[in-house]
Amino acid sequence: MHQGGGFIGIGDPTAYEYQGVLFQLADILGVQKEMGFTASVNKPKITPVKEHFITEDLEGDIDYGEGMTMIYQAEIGAQVLDVHDNSCNLAVNSFGQGRGVYIAGLPYSIQNTRLLSRAIFWAAHQEEQLYSWFSLNPNVECHAYPETGRYCAVNNTAETQKTTILMENDLRIELELNGMESVWLDMNM
């Protein structure tokens, strides 16, 4: 991790009660779970960071499912991106040259798919790579297969969707897909 790796923890990652802490990789994730040992100690109020690559194009509230409670910022350099009832739901942290991401819960939804995708690219230091074969509409996925010279766009909803696919070399294509439709296209259009 310290050399530039990435780690994403969801729910109770690395949970093992030892030496008074639960998240054994709290130094990477930037957060820790309160186990009652310091519940009577007031934790500082958490003010979430409003703008971050991971949350850039998300709309509305994030669905954490059952989520977690009593998650607090454990590392001074960690950035908390979302808070509910003074508990961290989404946080990022740098660890040496590596990056950690904490997500309180992640049930399947189109928005959570986008959130996880962005978290993976951020944790891997590959933010710019996200925008190669990328659908601006989160309801439409784009899958590129360079070795075949083709890509596929998939509408994950029952409604017609319009999107812009960002391709390589600043090229883009506008598409309209019927509900649940997928189309295969040549990359060199």
Secondary structure, DSSP 8 states (H G I E B T S, - for coil): -TTT-EEEEESSTTEEEETTEEETTHHHHSEEE--SSSTTS--------S--GGGTT--S----TT--SSEEE-STT-EEEEEETTEEEEEEEEETTEEEEEES-----HHHHHHHHHHHHHHTT-GGGGGSSEESSTTEEEEEETTTTEEEEEE-SSS-EEEEEE-STT-EEEEEE-TT-EEEEETT-
